[in-house]
Amino acid sequence: MALYDIPLKTLTGEPTSLADYRDHAVLVVNVASKCGLTPQYAGLERLQKEYGERGFTVLGVPCNQFAGQEPGSADEIQTFCSATYGVTFPLLEKADVNGADRHPLYSELTQIADADGEAGDIQWNFEKFLVDGDGRVVARFRPRTTPEDPAVTGAIEKLL
């Protein structure tokens, strides 16, 4: 299945898809509000501000599968993200990224290997996938790779 064909919903429940970001570089990230890695929201927002006008967006996917670290409602998630980190990038509805109820988007994304050649399940919150303007995943970054790591910014720069 092509990534552009997978139906998605925004955090407010509106239908969307990655096709809305055709010709853009998109960094898809499973996010959580109560995680030790939650401060990565700040770096993600800096990427959005730095590259947004050049055809880039971060796309956050809240997920509560890792130690219940995203328990909030859509309104609570939105309020937390905007009030705490000034998040302006789009957020999708909460979704499972692993297991039997894995969202179809993540069924596709998890087939992609990281720099060490490992594909498969999402390891934790803040795992990142860089998608090019044609809807192809070009890089996968594990959770501890920060948004502003040179590997991430270098990969983004190559697409813009």
Summary of the structure (lengths in Angstrom):
residues: 160
radius of gyration: 14.1
end to end distance: 25.0
largest distance: 37.5
contacts: 510
relative contact order: 0.23
helix: 31%
strand: 19%
